[in-house]
C-alpha cells in the first residue's frame, strides 16, 4: 500500500542526482586532496586511475582520428598513447590514495613525484602543446609560480635555439633572468614575513607570475584550436575544439594531485 507514496520520493531522488553530480564535478579543482574523511583502498585507487587513464587514451586517440587530415591508426602510435595515459592514471591514483590516507615523508612525496614524472611523456611527438598547456595551468593554480617561471624559461630557450618559429633571441635572455629574479625575491620574502610592504609586493608578484602562466597556457589552447579550425573548417570545428578542452580537464585534475602542496592542516593520523 505504500508503493504509490514511494514513487514520488524515488523520482525526486533521481531528479536531484544530476545536479548533485554536477556540483561535485565543479568542485573538483578546489577539492581538499589531503582530507581524511574518505580513505580509498590503494589497489582500488591505482586500478581506478589506470582505468580512467586508459579511457582517456582511447578518447584522445578517437579525437586525433577526427581532426586528422590524413586519418590512419598505427599500432605503435596507438599503443604508446594508451600506455602513457594508463601509467599516468595509475600513478595519479596512487598519489591520490597517498594523500587521502595521510601517508608521510617518502610515502607522500614519491607517489606525487611519480605522477608528475609520468605526465612528461604526454609531450612526446605532437603532444607537446597538450603537455605544456596543462603543466603551466596546473602550476599557476597550485601556486608553484617559481617552478612555472623556470619551465617558461626552458621553453623560451628551446623555442629560440631549437626551432625556426621566429621567436626573438632576446626572449631567451629575458625569461631565465625573470626566473632568477622571481626565485631570489621568493627567497627574500620568506625571510621578511613581518614586513607588510614585502608581503604586499610578494602578493603582486605572485599574481603577475600566475597570470602570466595562465596566459601562456591560454595561448597553447589557442594554437591548437587555430590548427583544428584551419584543418577542419566548418560547423564541426567548434565541436572538435570543445572536445579538446574536455580532454584537457581530466589531465589538469590528475596532475594537480601531484603538484599541489600539502595542506597545512592539523596533524592527522597516518594510515
CORKA-V646960 format. One record per residue. N is the residue number from 1. RES is the residue in one letter. SS is DSSP state (hx for helix, st for strand, lp for the rest). PHI is phi in degrees with one decimal (NA if undefined). BURIAL is 1 if it has 9 or more other C-alpha atoms within 8 Angstrom, else 0. Layout:
<<N:RES:SS:PHI:BURIAL> <N:RES:SS:PHI:BURIAL>>
This chain:
<<1:X:lp:NA:0> <2:X:lp:-92.0:0> <3:X:hx:-60.5:0> <4:X:hx:-58.8:0> <5:X:hx:-74.4:0> <6:X:hx:-80.4:0> <7:X:hx:-62.3:0> <8:X:hx:-60.0:0> <9:X:hx:-64.5:0> <10:X:hx:-63.9:0> <11:X:hx:-67.3:0> <12:X:hx:-66.6:0> <13:X:hx:-63.2:0> <14:X:hx:-68.6:0> <15:X:hx:-70.2:0> <16:X:hx:-86.6:0> <17:X:hx:-66.7:0> <18:X:hx:-64.9:0> <19:X:hx:-59.3:0> <20:X:hx:-64.5:0> <21:X:hx:-64.5:0> <22:X:hx:-63.5:0> <23:X:hx:-63.1:0> <24:X:hx:-65.3:0> <25:X:hx:-64.6:0> <26:X:hx:-64.3:0> <27:X:hx:-83.2:0> <28:X:hx:-57.0:0> <29:X:hx:-63.0:0> <30:X:hx:-110.1:0> <31:X:lp:-65.9:0> <32:X:lp:-74.1:0> <33:X:lp:-70.6:1> <34:X:lp:-97.1:1> <35:X:lp:-65.4:0> <36:X:lp:-111.2:1> <37:X:lp:-74.6:0> <38:X:lp:-135.0:0> <39:X:lp:-116.9:0> <40:X:lp:-71.6:1> <41:X:lp:-66.5:0> <42:X:hx:-62.1:1> <43:X:hx:-64.3:0> <44:X:hx:-68.4:0> <45:X:hx:-66.5:1> <46:X:hx:-66.8:1> <47:X:hx:-66.1:1> <48:X:hx:-64.1:1> <49:X:hx:-64.6:1> <50:X:hx:-63.9:1> <51:X:hx:-64.0:1> <52:X:hx:-66.3:1> <53:X:hx:-63.8:1> <54:X:hx:-63.0:1> <55:X:hx:-62.3:0> <56:X:hx:-63.4:1> <57:X:hx:-61.1:1> <58:X:hx:-65.0:1> <59:X:hx:-63.2:1> <60:X:hx:-65.4:1> <61:X:hx:-64.6:1> <62:X:hx:-65.8:0> <63:X:hx:-62.8:1> <64:X:hx:-60.3:0> <65:X:hx:-63.4:1> <66:X:hx:-69.8:0> <67:X:hx:-91.8:1> <68:X:lp:-71.0:0> <69:X:lp:-83.4:0> <70:X:lp:-133.2:0> <71:X:lp:-65.5:0> <72:X:lp:-162.1:0> <73:X:lp:-101.3:0> <74:X:lp:-115.2:0> <75:X:hx:-62.9:0> <76:X:hx:-64.6:0> <77:X:hx:-63.7:0> <78:X:hx:-64.2:1> <79:X:hx:-63.2:0> <80:X:hx:-63.6:0> <81:X:hx:-63.1:1> <82:X:hx:-65.2:1> <83:X:hx:-67.1:1> <84:X:hx:-61.4:1> <85:X:hx:-65.6:1> <86:X:hx:-67.9:1> <87:X:hx:-64.8:1> <88:X:hx:-62.1:1> <89:X:hx:-62.0:1> <90:X:hx:-64.0:1> <91:X:hx:-73.6:1> <92:X:hx:-64.8:1> <93:X:hx:-63.7:1> <94:X:hx:-64.3:1> <95:X:hx:-63.8:1> <96:X:hx:-63.0:1> <97:X:hx:-63.4:1> <98:X:hx:-61.3:1> <99:X:hx:-73.3:1> <100:X:hx:-71.7:1> <101:X:lp:-91.2:1> <102:X:lp:76.7:1> <103:X:lp:-63.0:1> <104:X:lp:-113.0:0> <105:X:lp:50.7:0> <106:X:hx:-64.8:0> <107:X:hx:-65.2:1> <108:X:hx:-90.9:1> <109:X:hx:-84.5:1> <110:X:hx:-64.1:0> <111:X:hx:-60.7:1> <112:X:hx:-64.3:1> <113:X:hx:-64.3:1> <114:X:hx:-65.2:1> <115:X:hx:-61.9:1> <116:X:hx:-68.5:1> <117:X:hx:-61.1:0> <118:X:hx:-80.3:1> <119:X:hx:-84.5:1> <120:X:hx:-56.7:1> <121:X:hx:-59.1:0> <122:X:hx:-61.1:1> <123:X:hx:-85.2:1> <124:X:lp:-67.9:0> <125:X:hx:56.1:0> <126:X:hx:-84.0:0> <127:X:hx:-87.6:1> <128:X:hx:-57.1:1> <129:X:hx:-59.7:1> <130:X:hx:-64.3:1> <131:X:hx:-61.8:1> <132:X:hx:-67.7:1> <133:X:hx:-60.8:1> <134:X:hx:-66.8:1> <135:X:hx:-62.8:1> <136:X:hx:-66.6:1> <137:X:hx:-63.6:1> <138:X:hx:-69.1:1> <139:X:hx:-60.8:1> <140:X:hx:-65.7:1> <141:X:hx:-71.4:0> <142:X:lp:-89.0:1> <143:X:lp:64.3:0> <144:X:lp:-106.1:1> <145:X:hx:-69.4:1> <146:X:hx:-66.7:1> <147:X:hx:-62.0:0> <148:X:hx:-61.1:1> <149:X:hx:-64.0:1> <150:X:hx:-70.8:1> <151:X:hx:-64.0:1> <152:X:hx:-63.5:1> <153:X:hx:-63.2:1> <154:X:hx:-64.1:1> <155:X:hx:-64.2:0> <156:X:hx:-62.9:1> <157:X:hx:-63.8:1> <158:X:hx:-65.1:1> <159:X:hx:-65.6:1> <160:X:hx:-75.1:1> <161:X:hx:-85.2:0> <162:X:hx:-113.4:0> <163:X:lp:-132.9:0> <164:X:lp:-116.2:0> <165:X:lp:-80.4:0> <166:X:lp:81.3:0> <167:X:lp:-70.9:0> <168:X:lp:-57.9:0> <169:X:hx:-62.5:0> <170:X:hx:-62.6:0> <171:X:hx:-63.1:1> <172:X:hx:-66.5:1> <173:X:hx:-94.6:0> <174:X:hx:-70.1:0> <175:X:hx:-65.1:1> <176:X:hx:-62.5:1> <177:X:hx:-62.8:0> <178:X:hx:-63.9:1> <179:X:hx:-64.7:1> <180:X:hx:-63.6:0> <181:X:hx:-63.2:0> <182:X:hx:-64.9:1> <183:X:hx:-62.7:1> <184:X:hx:-64.1:0> <185:X:hx:-64.0:1> <186:X:hx:-61.3:1> <187:X:hx:-64.4:0> <188:X:hx:-70.9:0> <189:X:hx:-62.9:1> <190:X:hx:-64.8:0> <191:X:lp:-100.1:0> <192:X:lp:-132.7:0> <193:X:lp:-70.7:1> <194:X:lp:-86.4:0> <195:X:lp:-88.0:0> <196:X:hx:-63.5:0> <197:X:hx:-63.8:0> <198:X:hx:-63.0:1> <199:X:hx:-65.1:1> <200:X:hx:-65.8:0> <201:X:hx:-64.3:0> <202:X:hx:-63.2:1> <203:X:hx:-63.4:0> <204:X:hx:-67.0:0> <205:X:hx:-65.3:0> <206:X:hx:-61.3:1> <207:X:hx:-61.0:0> <208:X:hx:-63.7:0> <209:X:hx:-66.1:1> <210:X:hx:-66.7:1> <211:X:hx:-64.2:1> <212:X:hx:-62.6:0> <213:X:hx:-61.6:1> <214:X:hx:-66.5:1> <215:X:hx:-66.1:0> <216:X:hx:-65.7:1> <217:X:hx:-62.6:1> <218:X:hx:-64.5:1> <219:X:hx:-62.4:0> <220:X:hx:-61.6:1> <221:X:hx:-63.4:1> <222:X:hx:-63.8:0> <223:X:hx:-63.1:0> <224:X:hx:-65.8:1> <225:X:hx:-62.0:1> <226:X:hx:-63.0:0> <227:X:hx:-63.7:0> <228:X:hx:-63.3:1> <229:X:hx:-65.2:1> <230:X:hx:-69.4:0> <231:X:hx:-79.7:1> <232:X:lp:-127.4:1> <233:X:lp:-66.8:1> <234:X:lp:123.0:0> <235:X:lp:-72.0:0> <236:X:lp:-79.2:0> <237:X:hx:-57.1:1> <238:X:hx:-60.3:0> <239:X:hx:-66.3:0> <240:X:hx:-64.7:1> <241:X:hx:-66.0:1> <242:X:hx:-61.7:0> <243:X:hx:-62.9:1> <244:X:hx:-63.3:1> <245:X:hx:-63.5:0> <246:X:hx:-63.8:0> <247:X:hx:-69.3:1> <248:X:hx:-70.2:1> <249:X:hx:-60.1:0> <250:X:hx:-62.5:0> <251:X:hx:-63.6:1> <252:X:hx:-61.4:1> <253:X:hx:-62.7:1> <254:X:hx:-70.8:1> <255:X:hx:-67.7:1> <256:X:hx:-59.3:1> <257:X:hx:-59.8:1> <258:X:hx:-82.4:1> <259:X:hx:-95.4:1> <260:X:lp:-67.0:0> <261:X:lp:-61.7:0> <262:X:lp:-64.9:0> <263:X:lp:-66.4:0> <264:X:lp:-87.7:0> <265:X:lp:-90.5:0> <266:X:lp:-66.2:0> <267:X:lp:-61.7:0> <268:X:lp:-120.8:0> <269:X:lp:-75.0:0> <270:X:lp:-76.0:0> <271:X:lp:-81.4:0>>
